[in-house]
């Protein structure tokens, strides 16, 4: 499952990580990519990285794109199974908000699964550079492989789509933003080989907790994983 949680802030403007954790808990994803995780100035009650890590049993890898004296902001990959290898790649574009990608090899009951999770930039020019870096990363990674996150790409002819659709034949097609009246397919799960991607879904209940809806998929590996 991938979900931009908007720092735990719902449409009412209230930061309530309890709503975020409750929705995640209902789905119990085996693998979860979460964007806009916030811990700056939150204290213990709403510290996104710590709460997610404590709430979801297993293993995690954070990507802190912005660090401050009182916390950090970024995204995170969590897995029910061991993350045997992980690496963070810099996708930042000069003069824009820092962006990172998490590469991981997860030891699932069905064998090794390679995963990349990310949160890309808002401008097409920076996404062009980020798409090229993602493409180079994907080309050298063996399958089965999942690439997921918030790609911030609303044009299906955009650089991320053009790059990843050629390399990752299985992909979700759900409109996930804005959460109340979803019109844009910003949040996606890409898979290779194509048969890796099974049933996919989005959860409309996400509109009560974030400005994005979560997108999920079944993965067709032995053991039937849920991402």
Backbone as a chain_set.jsonl record, in Angstrom:
{"seq": "XXXXXXXXXXXXXXXXXXXXXXXXXXXXXXXXXXXXXXXXXXXXXXXXXXXXXXXXXXXXXXXXXXXXXXXXXXXXXXXXXXXXXXXXXXXXXXXXXXXXXXXXXXXXXXXXXXXXXXXXXXXXXXXXXXXXXXXXXXXXXXXXXXXXXXXXXXXXXXXXXXXXXXXXXXXXXXXXXXXXXXXXXXXXXXXXXXXXXXXXXXXXXXXXXXXXXXXXXXXXXXXXXXX", "coords": {"N": [[0.843, -1.184, 0.0], [0.453, 2.27, -0.728], [0.58, 5.561, 0.538], [0.051, 8.97, 0.829], [0.15, 10.689, 3.641], [-0.176, 13.273, 4.449], [1.042, 14.456, 6.66], [-0.52, 13.572, 8.729], [-2.644, 15.267, 8.931], [-5.973, 16.01, 8.607], [-8.945, 16.837, 6.599], [-10.207, 18.608, 8.256], [-8.252, 20.162, 9.27], [-6.948, 19.321, 11.502], [-4.312, 17.755, 13.221], [-4.117, 14.431, 13.48], [-2.872, 11.632, 14.134], [-3.935, 9.287, 14.941], [-6.161, 8.688, 13.358], [-4.914, 8.134, 10.96], [-3.325, 5.886, 11.613], [-5.327, 4.1, 12.315], [-6.671, 3.578, 9.883], [-4.61, 2.409, 8.386], [-4.219, 0.208, 10.014], [-6.582, -1.211, 9.591], [-6.253, -2.256, 7.05], [-3.871, -3.651, 7.225], [-1.321, -3.811, 5.737], [1.267, -5.705, 4.184], [3.51, -4.554, 3.14], [4.38, -1.185, 3.157], [4.386, 2.057, 1.868], [4.856, 5.313, 2.87], [4.144, 8.715, 2.548], [4.98, 12.203, 3.164], [5.566, 12.242, 5.938], [5.758, 13.475, 9.153], [7.619, 14.905, 11.808], [8.521, 17.171, 12.97], [8.373, 19.445, 15.564], [6.311, 18.055, 16.773], [6.284, 16.534, 19.098], [5.917, 13.632, 21.27], [3.361, 12.528, 20.927], [2.427, 12.909, 18.301], [4.453, 12.304, 16.572], [5.389, 11.415, 13.535], [7.238, 9.494, 12.273], [8.107, 7.879, 14.455], [5.648, 6.938, 15.521], [4.545, 5.471, 13.362], [6.516, 3.518, 13.049], [6.351, 2.227, 15.52], [3.731, 1.359, 15.528], [3.344, -0.395, 13.433], [4.217, -3.626, 13.128], [7.44, -5.047, 12.541], [9.763, -4.078, 10.138], [11.594, -1.143, 9.098], [12.444, 1.669, 7.0], [13.489, 4.889, 6.967], [13.297, 7.953, 5.03], [14.55, 10.846, 5.404], [13.917, 13.861, 4.262], [13.978, 16.528, 4.952], [15.546, 17.978, 7.649], [15.393, 19.135, 11.006], [15.981, 20.932, 14.115], [14.096, 19.962, 15.833], [13.022, 17.634, 14.829], [12.011, 15.795, 11.852], [11.145, 15.591, 8.334], [9.663, 13.713, 5.717], [9.646, 10.6, 3.935], [8.727, 7.077, 4.182], [9.437, 3.603, 4.328], [7.888, 0.625, 5.178], [7.883, -2.729, 6.364], [6.524, -5.953, 6.857], [8.204, -8.069, 6.786], [11.74, -8.974, 6.953], [13.952, -6.352, 6.013], [16.463, -6.806, 4.06], [18.437, -5.493, 2.721], [19.065, -2.063, 2.217], [18.962, 1.194, 0.732], [19.378, 4.672, 0.296], [18.597, 6.96, -2.205], [19.549, 9.984, -3.748], [17.387, 12.202, -5.241], [17.196, 14.851, -5.699], [16.507, 18.107, -7.085], [18.232, 20.989, -8.177], [17.628, 23.891, -6.24], [15.073, 23.202, -5.52], [12.695, 21.479, -3.359], [14.228, 18.981, -1.358], [14.469, 15.595, -2.522], [14.081, 12.077, -2.212], [14.735, 8.575, -2.85], [13.882, 5.375, -1.701], [15.52, 2.361, -1.792], [15.039, -1.084, -1.505], [15.573, -4.48, -0.477], [13.49, -7.027, 0.201], [12.906, -9.76, 2.276], [10.618, -11.909, 1.66], [8.065, -14.42, 2.415], [7.663, -15.609, -0.036], [10.009, -15.343, -1.391], [12.739, -13.157, -2.434], [11.863, -9.748, -2.72], [12.148, -6.829, -4.522], [11.975, -3.396, -3.825], [11.111, -0.039, -4.505], [10.528, 3.061, -3.103], [9.123, 6.345, -3.195], [8.817, 9.978, -3.306], [8.005, 12.349, -5.435], [8.908, 15.469, -7.16], [7.127, 18.668, -7.593], [7.227, 20.129, -9.952], [7.409, 19.822, -13.512], [9.905, 19.925, -14.739], [11.75, 19.172, -12.75], [10.811, 16.62, -12.267], [11.414, 15.374, -14.638], [14.188, 15.003, -14.473], [14.212, 13.408, -12.191], [12.746, 11.199, -13.06], [14.509, 10.12, -14.931], [16.609, 9.301, -13.256], [15.253, 7.43, -11.673], [14.555, 5.595, -13.646], [17.092, 4.632, -14.41], [17.805, 3.385, -12.045], [15.826, 1.38, -11.813], [16.362, -0.157, -14.077], [18.667, -1.535, -13.429], [17.879, -3.165, -11.41], [16.827, -6.364, -10.315], [13.895, -8.406, -10.971], [11.379, -10.001, -8.898], [9.881, -6.74, -8.837], [8.781, -3.772, -7.27], [7.685, -0.478, -7.631], [6.714, 2.318, -5.934], [4.662, 5.053, -4.693], [4.121, 8.6, -4.163], [3.946, 10.24, -7.027], [3.419, 12.686, -8.023], [2.483, 13.318, -10.553], [0.301, 14.446, -12.854], [-0.279, 14.343, -15.505], [-0.752, 11.953, -17.92], [1.031, 11.656, -19.931], [3.399, 12.435, -18.912], [6.897, 12.699, -17.788], [7.603, 10.766, -15.829], [5.646, 8.769, -16.066], [6.088, 8.033, -18.777], [8.636, 6.956, -18.61], [8.552, 4.893, -16.556], [6.386, 3.285, -17.348], [7.331, 1.94, -19.55], [9.157, 0.241, -18.464], [7.967, -1.069, -16.35], [5.52, -3.149, -16.493], [3.128, -3.748, -15.121], [0.707, -1.793, -13.492], [-1.058, 0.415, -11.267], [-4.192, 2.221, -11.607], [-5.673, 4.159, -10.301], [-7.522, 7.051, -9.368], [-6.484, 9.348, -7.025], [-6.244, 11.815, -5.832], [-7.596, 15.129, -5.513], [-8.477, 14.009, -2.21], [-11.239, 14.144, -1.493], [-12.688, 14.551, -3.881], [-11.531, 12.746, -5.999], [-9.432, 13.154, -8.775], [-7.0, 12.962, -10.0], [-4.234, 10.839, -10.787], [-2.054, 10.523, -8.828], [-0.8, 8.868, -6.992], [0.724, 5.803, -7.156], [1.297, 2.305, -7.951], [3.768, 0.471, -9.411], [4.721, -2.465, -11.189], [6.96, -5.178, -11.949], [7.569, -8.513, -12.951], [4.614, -8.25, -15.13], [2.604, -9.973, -14.177], [2.933, -9.925, -11.478], [1.357, -7.981, -10.322], [-1.705, -7.994, -8.799], [-5.06, -7.878, -7.733], [-6.209, -4.542, -7.347], [-6.794, -1.483, -5.458], [-8.381, 1.44, -4.008], [-8.886, 3.398, -1.069], [-11.66, 5.056, -0.121], [-12.152, 6.024, 2.418], [-9.896, 7.267, 3.257], [-10.145, 9.982, 2.86], [-10.951, 11.221, 5.159], [-8.732, 11.518, 6.665], [-6.549, 12.537, 5.285], [-5.277, 14.429, 2.435], [-4.929, 12.84, 0.284], [-5.882, 9.68, -1.153], [-5.324, 6.345, -0.018], [-3.617, 3.837, -1.946], [-3.707, 0.498, -2.917], [-2.492, -2.906, -3.457], [-2.66, -6.373, -4.366], [-0.037, -8.718, -4.46], [1.183, -11.115, -6.674], [2.817, -13.353, -5.558], [4.124, -16.363, -4.098], [2.413, -17.006, -1.14], [0.872, -14.772, -1.198], [1.098, -11.658, -1.02], [0.437, -8.381, 0.378], [0.543, -5.164, -0.685]], "CA": [[0.0, 0.0, 0.0], [1.144, 3.547, -0.694], [-0.345, 6.594, 0.996], [0.537, 10.269, 1.274], [-0.686, 10.904, 4.819], [-0.329, 14.722, 4.677], [1.478, 14.767, 8.012], [-1.555, 13.226, 9.702], [-3.619, 16.356, 8.998], [-7.162, 15.723, 7.835], [-9.618, 17.991, 5.987], [-10.61, 19.538, 9.311], [-7.085, 20.921, 9.692], [-6.456, 18.78, 12.768], [-3.317, 16.686, 13.148], [-4.606, 13.299, 14.253], [-2.245, 10.418, 13.613], [-4.778, 8.15, 15.288], [-6.973, 8.346, 12.18], [-3.996, 7.532, 9.988], [-2.942, 4.55, 12.065], [-6.514, 3.243, 12.301], [-6.917, 3.127, 8.515], [-3.553, 1.45, 8.054], [-4.478, -1.0, 10.788], [-7.682, -1.981, 8.995], [-5.763, -2.961, 5.859], [-2.753, -4.506, 7.607], [-0.464, -4.088, 4.578], [2.545, -6.359, 4.448], [4.529, -3.571, 2.758], [3.72, 0.119, 3.16], [5.154, 3.268, 1.585], [4.114, 6.447, 3.418], [4.768, 9.994, 2.226], [4.684, 13.361, 4.021], [5.67, 11.879, 7.355], [6.214, 14.687, 9.839], [7.894, 14.821, 13.241], [9.0, 18.468, 13.456], [7.497, 20.144, 16.488], [5.13, 17.252, 17.087], [6.319, 15.844, 20.38], [5.773, 12.179, 21.204], [2.011, 12.097, 20.578], [2.147, 12.998, 16.879], [5.711, 12.138, 15.835], [5.022, 10.465, 12.502], [8.174, 8.389, 12.074], [8.09, 6.995, 15.621], [4.344, 6.294, 15.644], [4.429, 4.449, 12.324], [7.455, 2.436, 13.365], [5.864, 1.499, 16.691], [2.392, 0.822, 15.292], [3.373, -1.45, 12.42], [5.287, -4.553, 13.507], [8.326, -5.47, 11.469], [11.005, -3.4, 9.803], [11.322, 0.134, 8.445], [13.545, 2.478, 6.496], [13.035, 6.258, 6.721], [14.025, 8.85, 4.133], [14.306, 12.176, 5.958], [14.322, 14.83, 3.247], [14.219, 17.804, 5.636], [15.843, 17.773, 9.062], [15.404, 20.334, 11.84], [16.424, 20.634, 15.478], [13.026, 19.325, 16.592], [12.436, 16.514, 14.109], [12.296, 15.653, 10.426], [10.029, 15.416, 7.403], [10.077, 12.887, 4.593], [8.793, 9.437, 3.692], [9.14, 5.914, 4.953], [9.043, 2.283, 3.845], [7.722, -0.32, 6.281], [7.68, -4.089, 5.883], [6.29, -6.994, 7.858], [9.324, -9.012, 6.698], [13.044, -8.305, 7.059], [14.574, -5.583, 4.938], [17.822, -7.35, 4.113], [19.334, -4.461, 2.197], [18.372, -0.818, 1.871], [19.817, 2.294, 0.315], [18.622, 5.879, -0.02], [19.161, 7.63, -3.374], [19.208, 11.402, -3.838], [16.73, 12.593, -6.488], [16.934, 16.28, -5.566], [16.748, 19.021, -8.196], [18.747, 22.24, -7.608], [16.69, 24.958, -5.954], [13.763, 22.675, -5.175], [12.647, 20.679, -2.131], [14.973, 17.726, -1.492], [13.679, 14.392, -2.801], [14.851, 10.853, -2.056], [14.104, 7.29, -3.144], [14.341, 4.26, -0.875], [15.653, 1.058, -2.453], [15.089, -2.13, -0.483], [15.352, -5.886, -0.808], [12.696, -7.561, 1.311], [12.867, -11.225, 2.306], [9.241, -12.334, 1.892], [7.911, -15.889, 2.375], [7.684, -16.054, -1.423], [11.296, -15.028, -2.003], [13.155, -11.756, -2.379], [11.114, -8.743, -3.46], [12.82, -5.534, -4.55], [10.999, -2.317, -3.701], [11.553, 1.354, -4.497], [9.462, 3.988, -2.722], [9.593, 7.708, -3.386], [7.875, 11.103, -3.363], [8.678, 13.185, -6.425], [8.705, 16.909, -7.118], [5.896, 19.254, -8.104], [7.411, 20.727, -11.272], [7.745, 18.837, -14.528], [11.345, 19.934, -15.035], [12.466, 18.338, -11.776], [10.401, 15.228, -12.446], [12.168, 14.822, -15.777], [15.464, 14.524, -13.934], [13.937, 12.321, -11.257], [12.341, 10.037, -13.848], [15.719, 9.538, -15.513], [17.321, 8.602, -12.183], [14.465, 6.25, -11.318], [14.696, 4.64, -14.733], [18.411, 3.996, -14.31], [17.766, 2.506, -10.873], [14.97, 0.236, -12.126], [17.002, -1.004, -15.1], [19.707, -2.396, -12.852], [17.316, -3.974, -10.327], [16.143, -7.566, -10.797], [12.529, -8.627, -10.51], [10.203, -9.15, -8.924], [10.173, -5.377, -8.41], [7.669, -2.844, -7.088], [8.023, 0.934, -7.452], [5.458, 2.935, -5.502], [4.769, 6.306, -3.969], [3.42, 9.769, -4.697], [4.801, 10.681, -8.131], [3.048, 14.073, -8.328], [2.364, 13.464, -12.002], [-1.117, 14.446, -13.206], [-0.388, 14.165, -16.948], [-0.348, 10.578, -18.226], [2.158, 11.703, -20.874], [4.523, 13.029, -18.204], [8.171, 11.966, -17.875], [7.633, 9.59, -14.951], [4.833, 7.749, -16.706], [6.749, 7.559, -19.992], [9.792, 6.139, -18.234], [8.233, 3.696, -15.79], [5.448, 2.416, -18.053], [8.115, 1.108, -20.461], [9.971, -0.695, -17.684], [7.146, -1.731, -15.335], [4.28, -3.371, -17.248], [1.953, -3.755, -14.255], [0.583, -0.544, -12.734], [-2.388, 0.807, -10.824], [-4.792, 3.28, -12.408], [-6.686, 4.787, -9.462], [-7.472, 8.475, -9.04], [-6.27, 9.381, -5.571], [-6.098, 13.193, -5.34], [-7.713, 15.326, -4.07], [-9.142, 12.866, -1.598], [-12.703, 14.268, -1.464], [-13.177, 14.38, -5.246], [-10.284, 12.349, -6.668], [-9.401, 13.326, -10.221], [-5.641, 12.79, -10.493], [-3.588, 9.57, -10.431], [-0.721, 10.887, -8.327], [-0.253, 7.784, -6.16], [0.695, 4.616, -8.017], [2.142, 1.133, -7.717], [4.258, -0.135, -10.651], [5.279, -3.799, -10.931], [7.47, -6.08, -12.978], [6.826, -8.67, -14.198], [3.23, -7.783, -15.091], [1.735, -10.855, -13.392], [3.121, -9.649, -10.053], [0.275, -7.12, -9.865], [-3.022, -8.616, -8.756], [-6.184, -6.978, -7.471], [-5.808, -3.233, -6.827], [-7.897, -0.763, -4.826], [-8.139, 2.657, -3.248], [-9.809, 3.441, 0.071], [-12.263, 6.379, 0.007], [-12.133, 6.479, 3.808], [-8.708, 8.082, 3.45], [-10.462, 11.41, 2.776], [-11.155, 11.754, 6.501], [-7.456, 11.596, 7.372], [-5.492, 13.112, 4.457], [-5.751, 14.971, 1.161], [-4.748, 11.76, -0.687], [-6.416, 8.363, -0.818], [-4.34, 5.264, -0.14], [-3.742, 2.907, -3.067], [-3.128, -0.784, -2.531], [-2.488, -3.977, -4.451], [-2.184, -7.705, -4.047], [1.095, -9.146, -5.279], [1.069, -12.531, -6.962], [3.955, -14.181, -5.183], [3.701, -17.375, -3.136], [2.128, -16.392, 0.157], [-0.081, -13.695, -1.47], [1.469, -10.461, -0.294], [-0.42, -7.215, 0.219], [1.408, -3.971, -0.645]], "C": [[0.883, 1.24, 0.0], [0.141, 4.616, -0.315], [0.439, 7.839, 1.393], [-0.367, 10.699, 2.424], [-0.818, 12.376, 5.205], [0.019, 15.108, 6.114], [0.468, 14.418, 9.086], [-2.646, 14.283, 9.827], [-4.78, 16.053, 8.057], [-7.791, 16.97, 7.25], [-10.111, 19.004, 7.009], [-9.446, 20.373, 9.825], [-6.454, 20.436, 10.973], [-5.422, 17.691, 12.502], [-3.758, 15.56, 14.071], [-4.031, 12.023, 13.643], [-3.039, 9.177, 13.969], [-5.649, 7.714, 14.123], [-6.125, 7.64, 11.135], [-3.68, 6.089, 10.367], [-4.128, 3.593, 12.041], [-6.792, 2.718, 10.9], [-5.867, 2.113, 8.088], [-3.8, 0.133, 8.765], [-5.594, -1.851, 10.21], [-7.195, -2.793, 7.796], [-4.623, -3.928, 6.171], [-1.835, -4.82, 6.41], [0.834, -4.76, 4.99], [3.702, -5.421, 4.148], [3.82, -2.235, 2.58], [4.717, 1.225, 2.856], [4.302, 4.461, 2.02], [4.867, 7.729, 3.107], [4.238, 11.098, 3.155], [4.554, 12.945, 5.487], [6.343, 13.049, 8.065], [6.474, 14.41, 11.315], [8.352, 16.153, 13.816], [7.948, 19.134, 14.351], [6.289, 19.355, 16.942], [5.121, 16.681, 18.5], [6.065, 14.358, 20.194], [4.413, 11.739, 20.682], [1.756, 12.068, 19.076], [3.416, 12.891, 16.032], [5.532, 11.03, 14.801], [5.942, 9.27, 12.359], [8.092, 7.384, 13.23], [6.765, 6.246, 15.739], [4.162, 5.198, 14.602], [5.317, 3.25, 12.627], [6.942, 1.589, 14.531], [4.541, 0.791, 16.426], [2.404, -0.384, 14.363], [4.525, -2.399, 12.734], [6.144, -4.932, 12.312], [9.531, -4.578, 11.331], [10.687, -2.118, 9.036], [12.609, 0.793, 7.986], [13.017, 3.881, 6.216], [13.889, 6.95, 5.67], [13.684, 10.266, 4.587], [14.826, 13.217, 4.971], [14.626, 16.202, 3.835], [14.436, 17.512, 7.113], [15.888, 19.116, 9.781], [15.813, 19.941, 13.244], [15.367, 19.863, 16.264], [12.337, 18.2, 15.813], [12.788, 16.521, 12.638], [11.01, 15.45, 9.645], [10.529, 14.557, 6.244], [9.11, 11.759, 4.331], [9.448, 8.195, 4.265], [8.633, 4.643, 4.275], [8.998, 1.339, 5.034], [7.382, -1.696, 5.723], [7.461, -5.05, 7.044], [7.469, -7.969, 7.918], [10.652, -8.275, 6.696], [13.451, -7.547, 5.8], [16.06, -5.936, 4.972], [18.86, -6.367, 3.592], [18.506, -3.226, 1.91], [19.394, 0.267, 1.561], [18.927, 3.474, -0.037], [19.339, 6.62, -1.139], [18.656, 9.074, -3.433], [18.631, 11.71, -5.22], [16.517, 14.103, -6.551], [17.291, 17.056, -6.826], [17.207, 20.352, -7.613], [17.65, 23.293, -7.427], [15.298, 24.503, -5.573], [13.839, 21.864, -3.884], [13.422, 19.376, -2.327], [14.035, 16.531, -1.698], [14.596, 13.181, -2.756], [14.047, 9.65, -2.539], [14.726, 6.234, -2.241], [14.366, 2.999, -1.732], [15.774, -0.002, -1.372], [14.939, -3.508, -1.11], [14.707, -6.534, 0.404], [12.611, -9.077, 1.189], [11.456, -11.673, 2.678], [9.175, -13.86, 1.935], [7.939, -16.45, 0.963], [8.993, -15.779, -2.131], [11.602, -13.547, -1.915], [12.267, -10.886, -3.267], [11.88, -7.439, -3.368], [11.774, -4.43, -4.616], [11.716, -0.979, -3.783], [10.355, 2.202, -4.104], [10.004, 5.407, -2.789], [8.453, 8.699, -3.318], [8.535, 12.165, -4.227], [8.217, 14.644, -6.377], [7.444, 17.391, -7.82], [6.025, 19.794, -9.521], [7.892, 19.691, -12.278], [9.24, 18.778, -14.796], [12.112, 19.083, -14.026], [12.067, 16.879, -11.909], [11.078, 14.589, -13.657], [13.496, 14.248, -15.305], [15.247, 13.33, -13.008], [13.517, 11.048, -11.981], [13.554, 9.343, -14.462], [16.503, 8.75, -14.463], [16.581, 7.342, -11.756], [14.598, 5.175, -12.386], [16.023, 3.91, -14.684], [18.457, 3.019, -13.141], [16.984, 1.231, -11.188], [15.651, -0.707, -13.115], [18.045, -1.943, -14.505], [19.177, -3.311, -11.755], [16.602, -5.192, -10.898], [14.69, -7.598, -10.314], [12.493, -9.818, -9.572], [10.48, -7.792, -8.257], [8.884, -4.565, -8.332], [8.243, -1.439, -6.907], [6.727, 1.649, -7.071], [5.713, 4.226, -4.74], [3.85, 7.358, -4.547], [4.335, 10.374, -5.752], [4.473, 12.106, -8.583], [2.935, 14.329, -9.831], [0.895, 13.323, -12.397], [-1.34, 14.256, -14.697], [0.114, 12.77, -17.306], [0.769, 10.524, -19.262], [3.419, 12.255, -20.211], [5.761, 12.149, -18.211], [8.23, 10.723, -16.991], [6.846, 8.452, -15.588], [5.529, 7.174, -17.937], [7.902, 6.632, -19.657], [9.373, 4.827, -17.589], [7.278, 2.76, -16.523], [6.174, 1.512, -19.054], [8.858, 0.0, -19.722], [9.147, -1.561, -16.74], [5.766, -1.968, -15.936], [3.011, -3.436, -16.403], [1.872, -2.459, -13.477], [-0.874, -0.264, -12.386], [-2.866, 2.004, -11.639], [-5.82, 4.084, -11.601], [-6.455, 6.291, -9.308], [-7.445, 8.614, -7.521], [-6.214, 10.784, -4.982], [-6.963, 14.124, -6.178], [-8.672, 14.303, -3.462], [-10.669, 12.954, -1.65], [-13.328, 14.046, -2.836], [-12.0, 13.982, -6.126], [-10.387, 12.423, -8.189], [-8.043, 12.977, -10.818], [-5.026, 11.498, -9.953], [-2.159, 9.841, -9.951], [-0.029, 9.725, -7.633], [-0.397, 6.468, -6.921], [1.591, 3.503, -7.465], [2.477, 0.545, -9.084], [4.911, -1.476, -10.31], [5.919, -4.402, -12.18], [7.893, -7.369, -12.302], [5.347, -8.308, -14.017], [2.357, -8.649, -14.191], [1.907, -10.672, -11.887], [1.952, -8.855, -9.488], [-1.056, -7.85, -9.951], [-4.114, -7.579, -8.58], [-5.677, -5.664, -6.871], [-7.03, -2.486, -6.29], [-7.43, 0.592, -4.321], [-9.188, 2.69, -2.142], [-10.379, 4.851, 0.213], [-12.268, 6.915, 1.437], [-10.909, 7.326, 4.118], [-8.988, 9.572, 3.43], [-10.695, 12.042, 4.139], [-9.839, 12.001, 7.238], [-6.369, 12.32, 6.595], [-6.112, 13.767, 3.228], [-5.499, 14.01, -0.001], [-5.488, 10.516, -0.213], [-5.305, 7.326, -0.906], [-4.665, 4.362, -1.319], [-3.037, 1.615, -2.68], [-3.221, -1.806, -3.644], [-2.122, -5.295, -3.804], [-1.039, -8.041, -4.991], [1.053, -10.656, -5.448], [2.41, -13.249, -6.807], [3.421, -15.27, -4.26], [3.534, -16.727, -1.752], [1.187, -15.222, 0.036], [0.179, -12.47, -0.602], [0.472, -9.351, -0.55], [0.452, -5.982, 0.373], [0.567, -2.717, -0.679]], "O": [[1.932, 1.266, 0.645], [-1.001, 4.601, -0.774], [1.372, 7.77, 2.193], [-1.53, 11.038, 2.202], [-1.496, 12.699, 6.181], [-0.624, 15.973, 6.709], [0.565, 14.895, 10.217], [-3.482, 14.207, 10.727], [-4.584, 15.864, 6.856], [-7.233, 18.06, 7.386], [-10.403, 20.147, 6.654], [-9.624, 21.203, 10.716], [-5.526, 21.062, 11.485], [-5.63, 16.816, 11.662], [-3.772, 15.715, 15.292], [-4.628, 11.418, 12.753], [-2.842, 8.122, 13.365], [-5.859, 6.52, 13.913], [-6.561, 6.674, 10.508], [-3.761, 5.186, 9.534], [-3.957, 2.403, 11.775], [-7.114, 1.541, 10.735], [-6.192, 1.082, 7.499], [-3.611, -0.937, 8.185], [-5.563, -3.077, 10.322], [-7.679, -3.9, 7.559], [-4.433, -4.914, 5.46], [-1.604, -5.991, 6.111], [1.425, -4.425, 6.017], [4.743, -5.472, 4.804], [2.779, -2.162, 1.928], [5.763, 1.325, 3.497], [3.158, 4.6, 1.588], [6.067, 7.834, 3.36], [3.214, 10.949, 3.821], [3.575, 13.257, 6.165], [7.378, 13.545, 7.62], [5.668, 13.77, 11.991], [8.553, 16.263, 15.025], [6.805, 19.35, 13.949], [5.33, 19.938, 17.45], [4.056, 16.378, 19.038], [6.006, 13.88, 19.061], [4.31, 10.684, 20.057], [0.938, 11.271, 18.617], [3.436, 13.347, 14.889], [5.525, 9.848, 15.144], [5.47, 8.134, 12.326], [8.017, 6.177, 13.001], [6.755, 5.049, 16.026], [3.676, 4.114, 14.922], [4.899, 2.103, 12.473], [7.087, 0.367, 14.522], [4.257, -0.248, 17.022], [1.576, -1.285, 14.491], [5.689, -2.016, 12.619], [5.638, -5.115, 11.205], [10.248, -4.343, 12.304], [9.639, -2.015, 8.399], [13.696, 0.525, 8.497], [12.185, 4.057, 5.326], [15.044, 6.588, 5.446], [12.653, 10.818, 4.2], [16.034, 13.427, 4.859], [15.434, 16.953, 3.288], [13.602, 16.871, 7.753], [16.362, 20.11, 9.231], [15.976, 18.757, 13.539], [15.688, 19.19, 17.244], [11.193, 17.855, 16.108], [13.746, 17.173, 12.222], [9.946, 15.18, 10.203], [11.687, 14.665, 5.84], [7.899, 11.921, 4.48], [10.571, 8.242, 4.768], [7.536, 4.618, 3.718], [9.953, 1.258, 5.807], [6.674, -1.809, 4.723], [8.128, -4.968, 8.075], [7.712, -8.609, 8.941], [10.685, -7.067, 6.46], [13.309, -8.04, 4.68], [16.813, -5.431, 5.804], [20.026, -6.414, 3.985], [17.381, -3.322, 1.42], [20.521, 0.256, 2.055], [17.848, 3.298, -0.602], [20.539, 6.882, -1.048], [17.479, 9.34, -3.194], [19.292, 11.508, -6.239], [15.737, 14.582, -7.374], [18.237, 16.72, -7.538], [16.622, 20.812, -6.632], [16.856, 23.549, -8.332], [14.424, 25.334, -5.327], [14.929, 21.596, -3.379], [13.28, 18.731, -3.366], [12.95, 16.47, -1.12], [15.742, 13.24, -3.202], [12.82, 9.708, -2.625], [15.94, 6.205, -2.043], [13.355, 2.619, -2.324], [16.537, 0.168, -0.421], [14.272, -3.679, -2.131], [15.291, -6.586, 1.487], [12.284, -9.609, 0.127], [11.13, -11.802, 3.858], [10.129, -14.527, 1.534], [8.208, -17.636, 0.774], [9.088, -15.961, -3.345], [10.809, -12.773, -1.379], [11.962, -11.24, -4.406], [12.224, -6.988, -2.275], [10.807, -4.521, -5.372], [12.79, -0.801, -3.208], [9.285, 2.081, -4.7], [11.17, 5.658, -2.487], [7.281, 8.325, -3.276], [9.502, 12.803, -3.812], [7.279, 15.0, -5.663], [6.783, 16.641, -8.538], [5.021, 19.907, -10.225], [8.676, 18.801, -11.948], [9.784, 17.704, -15.051], [13.027, 18.351, -14.405], [12.89, 15.99, -11.69], [11.288, 13.376, -13.678], [13.88, 13.144, -15.692], [16.006, 12.361, -13.04], [13.883, 9.946, -11.572], [13.613, 8.114, -14.506], [17.003, 7.661, -14.746], [17.199, 6.307, -11.505], [14.738, 3.992, -12.076], [16.074, 2.698, -14.893], [19.071, 1.956, -13.234], [17.431, 0.13, -10.865], [15.524, -1.925, -12.998], [18.273, -3.031, -15.032], [19.918, -4.137, -11.223], [15.85, -5.069, -11.865], [14.319, -6.901, -9.369], [13.469, -10.56, -9.465], [11.202, -7.703, -7.264], [8.017, -4.656, -9.201], [9.172, -1.236, -6.125], [5.748, 1.589, -7.814], [6.802, 4.468, -4.22], [2.931, 7.062, -5.311], [5.371, 10.952, -5.426], [5.169, 12.667, -9.43], [3.25, 15.416, -10.314], [0.313, 12.243, -12.295], [-2.473, 14.028, -15.123], [1.266, 12.434, -17.031], [1.387, 9.477, -19.457], [4.408, 12.515, -20.896], [5.691, 10.982, -18.596], [8.846, 9.728, -17.371], [7.315, 7.315, -15.644], [5.556, 5.957, -18.119], [8.121, 5.634, -20.343], [9.796, 3.758, -18.03], [7.355, 1.546, -16.334], [5.682, 0.43, -19.373], [9.15, -1.051, -20.293], [9.569, -2.657, -16.369], [4.92, -1.075, -15.893], [1.921, -3.199, -16.922], [2.856, -2.05, -12.86], [-1.792, -0.651, -13.109], [-2.076, 2.704, -12.271], [-6.752, 4.638, -12.185], [-5.321, 6.738, -9.138], [-8.292, 8.056, -6.823], [-6.144, 10.937, -3.762], [-7.068, 13.956, -7.393], [-9.57, 13.802, -4.138], [-11.331, 11.932, -1.834], [-14.383, 13.42, -2.943], [-11.52, 14.792, -6.918], [-11.285, 11.848, -8.804], [-7.945, 12.724, -12.019], [-5.267, 11.115, -8.809], [-1.188, 9.437, -10.59], [1.196, 9.611, -7.682], [-1.503, 6.069, -7.285], [2.488, 3.725, -6.652], [1.578, 0.164, -9.834], [5.568, -1.611, -9.278], [5.479, -4.167, -13.305], [8.494, -7.352, -11.228], [4.886, -8.089, -12.896], [1.468, -8.135, -13.512], [1.118, -11.201, -11.104], [1.587, -9.022, -8.325], [-1.483, -8.27, -11.027], [-4.088, -6.523, -9.213], [-4.818, -5.672, -5.99], [-8.165, -2.819, -6.629], [-6.231, 0.853, -4.22], [-10.251, 2.082, -2.267], [-9.658, 5.759, 0.626], [-12.377, 8.124, 1.646], [-10.88, 8.028, 5.128], [-8.177, 10.359, 3.919], [-10.643, 13.265, 4.271], [-9.825, 12.617, 8.304], [-5.351, 12.689, 7.181], [-7.319, 13.674, 3.006], [-5.82, 14.328, -1.146], [-5.693, 10.325, 0.985], [-4.438, 7.418, -1.775], [-5.83, 4.147, -1.652], [-1.912, 1.633, -2.18], [-3.923, -1.612, -4.637], [-1.376, -5.339, -2.826], [-1.069, -7.694, -6.172], [0.905, -11.391, -4.471], [3.034, -13.68, -7.777], [2.344, -15.1, -3.687], [4.408, -16.002, -1.276], [0.727, -14.706, 1.055], [-0.462, -12.285, 0.433], [-0.247, -9.36, -1.549], [1.039, -5.765, 1.433], [1.107, -1.611, -0.653]]}, "num_chains": 1, "name": "protein.A"}
